[in-house]
Amino acid sequence: MWSFPIPDGFGMDPMVPNTLVVSADIMDRIGSGLSLLRDHGKKVQKYMWKNRKFDVLKKPTKSLVNIVLIEAKDLPDDQTTTCNGLYCKFKLGNESHKSRQVLKTKPAWCERFNIYLYEENNLEVSLWHKGKQKNFMGRCVIDLSRLEKEKTHDIWQELECGYGFIHMLITVNGSQLTRGLAVDNIPTSNNVLHPTPNIEEFSWYRLKNNWNEVGQLSVTVYGARGLSPLGISGKADAYCVLVLDNSRIQTHTVRGAAEPMWNKSYTFAVNDITSTLDIKVHDESIIGETLGKISIPLLRIINDEKRWYALKDKMKKSNAKGNCPRILLQMSIVWNPLKAALRTLSPKEAKYDQKTPKKFSIPLIYNNLLFIKDIFNVVHTGNEYLKNSFEWENREKSVLALCAWLVFWFFFRMWMTPLLVLLPFLYYWTGHRSNSTTNSLSNIYGSEDELSEEDLESTKDEKTIKTRLYGLQELTFTIKDGIDYIVSLLERVKNLLNFTVPYLSYLAMAAMVGLSVAFYLIPANYIFMALGIYKFTRKYLNPDRVPNNDILDFISRVPDDRTLKQWQELKVPEPSLSRTGSKCRR
């Protein structure tokens, strides 16, 4: 067997040692590449083990179970007093999950879990308390095969081998597509029939069934286009999530498709007609990647209308990334008007998902402060206009105001009060500002788009961080002054009631008694007519009078808490002779 010496700068390939001799530099590059692949494989293996995805890759999944763990109730008193480490375990087949530990005497998690369902249908839930030692507090078993698929079930399950109840929301989604299933096997939209809800079931006169369910919503998700996946292949493993209040349904995943087609229909129970249907498109190939979102109010749905909806970014303010990303939907909704009207008088349904942490946003704070400043300016302007109408600066307006005041209070009756509240609604309903009401959303979005595209360079120059901070400082001082005035006014009213200045409190009591006697003897209409005549004629009685508000001027005589601290008297200290002073005198 022949053997040759390996020249300097060359090395032997370990894969084929007898036939190939390559450069040592190339071998180093190959070794570094193999090490990178090995490290990446370890990371992927660690992530897949953490999220229990091995079974997903080995065999086709049957269904996806979505669980929202809400709270526990009626636990034993001797254990709830020290249950600072209470947590739950979920086990379904070979897959298990563990909730976070709650640090409250009232256990409330509001945590979501996704578990893949195979042949095993019994979901085991156990409650544990981790103190000095691990204590078992109870368990329960839920048969998922008895639950209706693609529907969120609100379940209160009693604990076996213990005491108390577990509150959960469980949704068993439909069959999931595997990696081996081709895109061509997905049914086309021609085979999908959009279900129409039963209108007769939710007629206005049907009031005997469930009062919490005011209607029914049917949604058909056909597909999406123009998505912008971040994968190397340029195609996404896309799936869609539909959320209505606490009901959550997830479609199957269409793998390796630039334009995914789901062609799935779902039905939601509507508990509040003012709710919003939230739709999110995710990419399963990249963890946590959202390809687009959209929120659709239920009251804006047009029945049986099949149309494209533009997908928005994470903040839902502008279009998502991609080539005009959009989703094709068809929706139908029916609802009982009487039940829906009564439902608006009850508290809104709280969402049990864990809330995202609050973020400090300077633009949001700036906009909120600007809105509050505008409200203060409107109130101040209205007050000044009202005072000037009494001063006869414009005689025509003052005469009209006086006549309107007298006519109004002459014909006013108590039953007319709701009609006064109805006037602003009628003002907008008659179409006086039809352009601003019908096109308000388009005007807002149009102005933002024009600002972001045309005025981008000017805003970068004018609204720099420094100018924004100065503007924020000015707004802050304006709102601070307004809030300080309101707080001072409320403190003065409080001190008027608690006899901080007895003379002013007695005057207020005498005025209240006098008003009661006047309203008892004289009709209220005539009293307000006389008040209007007095307001409009006192300018002639005293031409040099300064416009004022009588009630605010009276309250301004009462000190607020800050003034009371300044009025607080201190004890007079007694003079003391020091020993050093006496020695010096001697």
Secondary structure as GFF3:
##gff-version 3
##sequence-region A 1 586
A	DSSP	beta_strand	10	12	.	.	.	ID=ss1
A	DSSP	beta_strand	21	23	.	.	.	ID=ss2
A	DSSP	alpha_helix	24	50	.	.	.	ID=ss3
A	DSSP	alpha_helix	54	58	.	.	.	ID=ss4
A	DSSP	beta_strand	63	73	.	.	.	ID=ss5
A	DSSP	alpha_helix	77	80	.	.	.	ID=ss6
A	DSSP	beta_strand	86	92	.	.	.	ID=ss7
A	DSSP	beta_strand	95	98	.	.	.	ID=ss8
A	DSSP	beta_strand	108	117	.	.	.	ID=ss9
A	DSSP	beta_strand	122	130	.	.	.	ID=ss10
A	DSSP	beta_strand	134	143	.	.	.	ID=ss11
A	DSSP	three_ten_helix	144	146	.	.	.	ID=ss12
A	DSSP	beta_strand	152	158	.	.	.	ID=ss13
A	DSSP	beta_strand	165	172	.	.	.	ID=ss14
A	DSSP	three_ten_helix	183	185	.	.	.	ID=ss15
A	DSSP	three_ten_helix	189	191	.	.	.	ID=ss16
A	DSSP	three_ten_helix	200	202	.	.	.	ID=ss17
A	DSSP	beta_strand	215	225	.	.	.	ID=ss18
A	DSSP	beta_strand	236	244	.	.	.	ID=ss19
A	DSSP	beta_strand	247	250	.	.	.	ID=ss20
A	DSSP	beta_strand	254	257	.	.	.	ID=ss21
A	DSSP	beta_strand	261	270	.	.	.	ID=ss22
A	DSSP	beta_strand	276	283	.	.	.	ID=ss23
A	DSSP	beta_strand	289	297	.	.	.	ID=ss24
A	DSSP	three_ten_helix	298	300	.	.	.	ID=ss25
A	DSSP	beta_strand	305	310	.	.	.	ID=ss26
A	DSSP	beta_strand	326	335	.	.	.	ID=ss27
A	DSSP	alpha_helix	337	343	.	.	.	ID=ss28
A	DSSP	alpha_helix	362	389	.	.	.	ID=ss29
A	DSSP	alpha_helix	395	411	.	.	.	ID=ss30
A	DSSP	three_ten_helix	414	416	.	.	.	ID=ss31
A	DSSP	alpha_helix	417	429	.	.	.	ID=ss32
A	DSSP	alpha_helix	434	438	.	.	.	ID=ss33
A	DSSP	alpha_helix	440	453	.	.	.	ID=ss34
A	DSSP	alpha_helix	456	462	.	.	.	ID=ss35
A	DSSP	alpha_helix	465	497	.	.	.	ID=ss36
A	DSSP	alpha_helix	502	521	.	.	.	ID=ss37
A	DSSP	alpha_helix	524	541	.	.	.	ID=ss38
A	DSSP	alpha_helix	550	555	.	.	.	ID=ss39
A	DSSP	alpha_helix	561	567	.	.	.	ID=ss40
A	DSSP	alpha_helix	579	585	.	.	.	ID=ss41
###
